[in-house]
Amino acid sequence: MEYAMKRLIVSFLVIINLGFGQQLIINEIMSDPTMVSDVVGEWFEIYNADENSIDLSGYYFTDAEGDSFGISSSLVIQPMQYVVFGCNNDQNSNGGFTVDYAYDRTNFSLDNTEDEIIFYDSNNNQIDTVQYNSSFPILAGSSLELTGLFYDNNNGSFWATSIIQYGLGDFGTPRDDNSTGNFGIILNNYTGDFTGTLNFGYVDTSVSSNQHLVITNFSEPVLELTNIIINNDEITPDTTQATIPFGETYGLPILWSPNVIGELFDSLFVMSSNADTLATVYLAGEAIGVSPVIWVEPLQLSFPWISAGDTVAETITISNYSVAALHITSIDGDNDAFFTSADIPFSISPNSSENIEILFNPNTAGTYNNLLTIISNDPTTPTVMVELFGGSLFQDQHISVNV
């Protein structure tokens, strides 16, 4: 007999308290201002995702061609704060922004379309590096913004051009939250392959499927989720409100209970008190009609010899190799000496098993056999038979040996 097997991956709620090392991230770069010349208007920014303040004295930046500058005085960056490095700290001439540390552009400059920023601590440990090039969405007059904390900032697809103006009219967010993406808020799922869409995969219309939107807060002292908006009666978030302290991760269970066969294309909106819309998450999946598949082992069960009136137990395993719920409606036989202690009817979840206790309680001496009949909603094999064997002695029966 062949049994079709499908696997449904279900995520579980995970709350993780993350530990920290130094987490300093190059997150915004203005290499080509247009309201002022590059000579006076270039800048870049770092973000402190560490839970501690860090004094950057002795830290330094280089590029691949040997340009460099070091931080020669105390410069403290607080947790969840930004520091801007610029070639000119005069707001009247640099385009209208505040520079936290000014460097000499003759020692370090930013090419418009292709360059590197390599960041080291005072012990010469490389902290972060960005190599921007033609694969990045470079636009004159706009800064490059990293769209998500801890994204690979050497991957141009994780950068965007700023959409907020500053000073004289260039676009960027010096010393402020990036205007694109959810910087400081990491969205993921339990399996770590999140690409902006929660994919439920194939789900039978007789069951429900869980996926988890995993939200990590590296942006706010406390991130308050205030609502989850979804206009689909088949989609149910476990909660619509949550509090996520800085540095912690919360897995929000999202349940899909499809009623009809078809594909899922939808979205939900995560709202927070810190930003009107924290995130838009796309939902995908396909509701299918799949029949349950039963598997029972062993199909022959032998009990040890016992005295009449005694009871002995053995176990069979009933498995459900499908993504549909398996309903056991009857377990019965034609000999009262064999019976089960299980509460019937019962159901077995997709891709799960249940151990069922079968009892042998003979009233008289002799050999016993039985065909145990298991009835389920498996349309291909609605009935499974298990052969049972046992034997009984009289209670006072014994063997004596005379010498």
Secondary structure, 3 states (H helix, E strand, C coil): CCCCCCCCCCCCCCCEECCCCCCEEEEEEECCCCCCCHHHHCEEEEEECCCCCEECCCCEEECCCCCEEECCCCCEECCCCEEEEECCCCCCCCCCCCCCEECCCCCCCCCCCCEEEEEECCCCCEEEEEEECCCCCCCCCECEEECCCCCCCCCHHHEEECCCEECCCEECCCCCCCCCCCCCEEEECCCCCCCCEEEEEEEECCCCEEEEEEEEECCCCEEEEEEEECCCCCEEECCCCEEEECCEEEEEEEEECCCCCEEEEEEEEEEECCCCEEEEEEEEEEEECCCCCEEEECCEEECCCEECCCCEEEEEEEEECCCCCEEEEEEECCCCCEEECCCCCEEECCCEEEEEEEEECCCCCEEEEEEEEEEECCCCCCEEEEEEEEEEECCCCCCCCCC
